Amino acid sequence: MDAVLDRPMKEILGELALSAEVRSALLGQPGDLHDALDAAKNYEQGRWQSFQEAMERLWLPEACAPECFQIADRSMNAILL
């Protein structure tokens, strides 16, 4: 979002109705949601070592990633469409 809007992420997030936990994750602060975001980004970008590390921090098996990714994608499409 920050690159598209050419504004700092912190400024953009201040204008959105997000929970403190979501806001923290998007700003890179440690926590489960940040680890989940990190896992998703690394999975999508094929950075397998970083993906594996994020999944280990979440105590999730790597094998669940494709299904989790599809569920998240369907959820976002339902929200945005």
N, C-alpha and C positions, 0 to 999 in steps of 0.2 A: 504493500500500500504506500509506503513512504516514497519509493522510487516513482510510482505512478503519479502521486499527488505532489511530488517534489517538496515534501514537508517532513519534519522529523516525526518518527513513529510516536514518540511520547506525546507530541502535540495532537496528532490524529486520534490517538486512543483516548485522549481527554474529552473528545467530542462524541465518543461512542458510548452507548449504554452497555458496558461490559462489567462482569464481576471483577473484583480485585485479583482473583486467582488467574483469570484469563488475561487480564492486563499485564500482570507480572510475567506470565509465560511469554507473551508476545514481546516483552521488553528484555527477555533473556535471563530472567531471574530463576534460580534453581527451584525445582519442584516437579511433581508428577506431570502436570500439564506441559511444562517446558520439555520434559523428557519425551512425552508423547509427540509433541510438535517436532522435536529433533529427530525422533525415529521416523516420522512420516516424511519429513524433508529429505533425510538421508536415503530412505527407501525409494522415493520418487527419483532421486538423482543418482541412484546406483552406487552410493558410497557405503559399501557393505560392512566394512569394519566399524564405521561410526554408527551405522544402523544397528549392528549387533550389540554394541556397547549401550546404546540407548534402550534397546529391548531388555538387556540384562538389568539395567537400573530400574526398569518397570516390572521386573519379575515376570515377563511374558515370553512365551516361546516364539521364536522367529516364524514358525510355521503359521501362526495366526495372522501375520501381517497382511497377506492378500485379502483375506475376508474382512479384516478391520478396515483396510483401505477402501474396499468396495462399499461397505456400510457407511463410512464417512462420506464418500462421494455421493451416494444416493441421498443421504440426509441433507447435504448441502444443496444438491439439485432441487430437492423438495422445498427447501427454504427460499432459494433464489428464483425459482421458476414459477 
